[in-house]
Amino acid sequence: LMVALPMFIFMGIMLDRSGIAERLMHSLVRVLGPLRGGYAITVVIVGVLLAASTGIVGASVVLLGMLSLGPMMQAQYNKPLAVGTACSVGTLGILVPPSIMLVLMADRLGTSDASVGKLFMGALIPGIMLGVMYILYILIASYIKKDLAPAPKNREPLTARAWLDVLLAVLPPMALIIAVLGSIFFGIATTTEASAVGAGGALLMAWVSKRLDMATLKESLYQTSRTSAFIFGIFIGATVFASVLRGLGGDEVIESAITGLPFGTTGVLLTVLFITFLLGFFLDWVEITLIILPLVAPVLFKMGVEPVWFAIMFAICLQTSFLTPPVGFSLFYIKGVCPPGITTRHIYLGVLPFIALQLLALALVFWFEPLATWLPNEVYGGP
């Protein structure tokens, strides 16, 4: 299973270098730009498509920031709204499948009830739901406060050519997404084989767009090796830590401590999610996934918590960690590409509504379990 990880990472890095985001942004802006908040909505749609095809948060945030912040500033958008949108939408790559975080989570959970395919399916509806919530927030906020994201004064008429450009820009990433996820969902390929399909498809798209040369390939392979080595290094350390902990009976201590909480199953689950959210302020998602998840998940499963449901809520908690200071990596990513005039204060103010939306999405998944479990049960069978 872990062999799929470098493949998905390479797929994301190569797609970022293929020019896919630029084509999507330029074509969608021609259609949505005339709307109030149209630029920001375009960023959300491009971000969702990037999330489903690349899954690399850092690259997505930087790319979206570079492509969108300049035009939004020229269109006199509110600075916190503009930077908050680009920063927050880029984090969808950690949730929307094929996500490297979900691959890691499936490996650490180690149960067929939470396989990679089931986690991919389970994250699909919440991921799309978050994108829709972002768009609704932008629309409502921009229409309530009209100077927040003003519509351009000189609107160009929509033409058939503009719609054709959108279709041509959307088709390649959608085809790759369907090839990767469809091959997993319909049992055509294993996760590892599907990751190879994605890597090959990304290479093909870069070649077709004339962005593939030896320098690009070399840099992509280097970045893939570096990211994979970072994750595998922590993975080895976490495995040793877990083995020592179990050998000393630490897992039994943790189990008795969790089951001894006077809250019942629901209260214990909420406590674990709350602690995970707090840990996200100080730890990276990799450390939390590799160390904390294997300690608490088996206990919750014994208490009757549905594995896919818990995994998706855990993933949403980890998504917020990219936006919460002091270790919110997306905040630093976006700061590096901000045009002059956008301060750290603007970034913090901008991400606050999106953190609230992520917590609202978490609450919705908590109260309506089928949001995470219906699709996996329909595809793979279940209660």
N, C-alpha and C positions, 0 to 999 in steps of 0.2 A: 504493500500500500504506500509506503513512504517513497517508493521509486517514482510515484506520480508527482510528488512535490516539486522536484526540479523541473519536470516537464511543464507543469502549470506556471511556474515562475518564469521559465523561458518564454512560454506562450505570451504571458502578459508583457514582459519586457520587449519582445519583438514587435508586438502589436502597437505598443507605445511609439516605436520608431517607424511604423509603417505609414504614418500620416492619417490614420483613421479618424482621430479626434478632430483634426483640423477640417477634414472634409465634412464631418457631421456638423460641426459648429457653423461653418460658413453656409451650408445649405439650409439648416434649420433656422438660422437667424433671419434669412430672407423670408421665411414663412411666418415665424412667430415674433420677429422683431417689432412689427407694428403694434403688437398688443402692449397694454400696460403691464410691466413686469416681464415682457417677452424675452429679453436677454437672459434674465435669471431662470425662467422656465426652460429655455434652451439648454442652459448649463445643467439643470436637473436631468433632462432627457438624455443628453450626451453622457452625463455621469452614470446613469443607470446602464446604458449600453456599454460604457467602458467597464463598469463593475462586472457585467456579465461576460465580458470577453477578455479582460486583463486581470482584474482582481488584485492589482498591486496598488495599495493605498497611496504610498509616497509619490509614485509616478503619476497617478491620477490627479492628486491634489495639485501638484506642481503644474501639470499640463493644463488642467482646467483654469488654474489661476493665471497662467501665462496667456491663455487664449481669450479669457473673458473679462479680466479685471480692467484692462485698458479700455475696451469698448464700453463697458458699463460706466466707467468714470466719465468718458466722453459724453455718454447719454445722460449724465447728471443723476446717476443712481445714488441712493443713500449708501455711504461707505460701509457701515456695519452689515447692511443687507447684502451688498455685493460680495464682500469678502467672506461673510458667514456662509453664503450659498456655495461658493466655490470650495471652501474648506470642508464643509459638512457633507456635501454630495460625494466628494472624493472618498469618504470613508465607507460608502456603500460597497466598495470592492471587497471588504472583509466579510460581508454578509451574503451578498447576492452570489449564487453559484455560477461557475465553479470557483469556490473560495478556498485558498490554501489553509485558512483557519479551520474550515469544516473538515478538510482532509486530516489535519492534525487532531481535531477533536474526535473524529471517528476512530482514529488509531488509538488514542488514549482511553476512550470509553471501552473499546475491546468487546463489543457485543453486537450480534447481528441485528438486534432491535434498533441500533443506531448506526447502521452502515453508512458509507459515504453517499450512496444513492439516496437513502432515506433522508439524510441530513440535507442534501442538495434539494430534494423535493420539499422538505419541510421549510427551508429558508426562502423558497421562491415567492410564496404569497406575502410573508412579512417584508421581504425586500422590496417587492413592487409596491406594497402598501405604504412603506416609508417614502418612496419616491412620489407617490400620489399625495401624501400628506405634505411633503415639501412644496409641491406645486400649489396645492390649495392654500397653504399659508402665504405663499408669495402673492397669489391672486387676491386673496382677501385683504392682506396688509396693504397692497399697492392700490386697491380701490377705496379702502377706508382713508388712507393717507396718500393723497394723489401725488405728492412730491417725492414719495419714497422710491418709486420706480416709474418715472413718467414715460408715456408713449412718445415716440419721435414725432416731431412736428411735420417733417416731410416724409410722408409714407409712400413708398413705391407700390404700384399695383401688383397683385399676385398674378403670376403667369403660369402656364402649363409647364414651362421650362423649369421654374422654381420647384414645382412639385416633383418633376422628373429627377432633378438633382437630389432632392431629399430621398427619393426611392433608391437611387443608385448609391447614395452614401450609406443608407441603412442596410441594404441587402447583404453586403459582404460580412459585416460583423454578425448579423442575424443568422446567416448561413453557418458561420463557424460555431455560434452558440448552439444552434440546433444539432449540428454534427456532434459536438462534444457531449452536451447534456442528453440529447436524444439517444445516442449510442449507449449511454449508461442506463437511462430510464427504461428502454425497451429491451435490455439484455443483450444487445448486439455486441457490446465490448465491455470489458472490465474497466474499472476506474483508471488503472495504469495504461491500458490500451487507448482509452479515450483521451488521456493526457497527451499521448504521442500523436493522436489525430489533431489535437489542438495545437501542439507545437509545429507539426507539419503544415497545418492550415495557416498559422501565423507567418511562417516562412514564405508560403505561397503568396499571401496578401502583401507582404513587404516586397517580394519580387515583382508582382504585378504593378504595384505603385512606384516601382523603380527606386525604392529606398534601400534595397538590399545590396551591400557590397561587403568586401572582406573586413573593412574597419568596423562596420555596423555589427556584423556577425561576431567578430572578436570581442567587441565591447559587450554585446548581449550575453555571450557565453561567460565572460568575466563576471558580469553583474549577477548572472544566475548562480555561478559557483560561489560567489561571495555570500549571497543571501542564503543559499542552501547550507553552506558551511556554518553560518551563524545559527540557523535553526537546528541543524543536526548536532552542533556542539552543545547547545542547551538541552537538546533531547537526550544526549548521552548522560549529561550531568543529572538531569531529572530522573532518568531511569536508575542510575546508581543511588540517588537519594531515596527513591521509592523503595528500592530493594533493601537498603539498610533500615529504612523506617519499618517495613514489614517484618524484617528479621528481628527487630527489637520489640515487636508487638505494638508499634505505633498506630497501625491501622485500626486495631481493636480499641485503643484509647480514643481515637478520633470518632469511631463509630459510637462508642458509649457516650461520648460527650455530645454528639449531635442528637442521638436518640433520646438523651436525657433532658433535652430542652423542653420546657413545659408549654409548648405552643401547638403540638399536634403536627401532622404532616404539612399542612398549608403554612403554618407559622415557621416551621423549620426551612421549608423551601424559600419563603420570603427572606428569612435571615441569611441564607446562603447567597441569594441574589443581591441583597443589600451589601453584604461583605465584599462580594465580587465587584460591585459598582465602586465601593470605596477603594479597593485595591487598585482599580484602574487609574486612580489619581497618581499612583506612585510606581506601578509596575507596568511593563509592556505586556501585550496580550499573549506573547509567546510563553513567557514565564508563568503566567496565570493558567494558561491552557495545559502546559506540560507538568506543572507541579500541583496546582490546587485542584484542577478538575478530576484527576484520578483519585484524589483523596475523598472528595465529597460525593461524587456521582454514585459509586456502589452503594453507599449508605442510603441515599435518596431512592435508588431503584428498589432496594429491599423494603422501603417504606411504601412502595406502590406508585412512585412518581413515574410517569410515562417518559421513556428515554429521549425520544425525538423532541417532545415538548420542552423538556428541561434543557436540552442542548441548544435549541433555538433561543430560548430566553437567556441562557448563559452567553450565547453569541451576541445578542443585542446589547447586553451589559458590557461586553468587551468592546463593542463598536463605539460606545460612548467614551471609552478610555482614550480614544484618539483626539477627543475634543476637550477633555477636562485637564486643566493645569494642575500641577506644574510639569507633568510629563506627557501632555497631549501632543503627540508627534505631529499631527496635522497642523497644529498652530505654528510650529516651527517651519514646516514645509511651506505653508502659504506665506509666511513672513518673508521668506527668501525671494519670492517673486512678486511681492506687492509693489505697485508703483508709488512714487513719492506722494506723501500726504496721507497714506493709510498707516496708522499707528497700531501698536500692540493693543491699545485700549479698544480701537475699532474692531479688531479681530475677536477679542473676548466678548464684547457686546454683541457682535454678529452671530457667534455660535450659540449663545444662550437659548434663543428660541428653538434652535435645531436640537439641542440637548433635551429640551422639554418635549419636543416631538418624538424623539427616540424613547424617552421614558414613557410617553403616552402609548407608543407602539408596544413597548414591553408590557404595559398594563393591559392593553387589548389582547395580546397573546396569552397573558396570564388568565384573564377572565374568559376568553373564548379559545379554548384549547384546540378546536378544529382548524383554526388559522394555521397552526403548525403541523397538525397530524392528519387532516383530511386528505391532502394530496398524496402523502406517502402511503396511507391506507388504501386509497383508490388504486394506486399503481402496483404496490407490492402486496396488497392484501392485509387485512387487519380488522380490529373490532369496529 
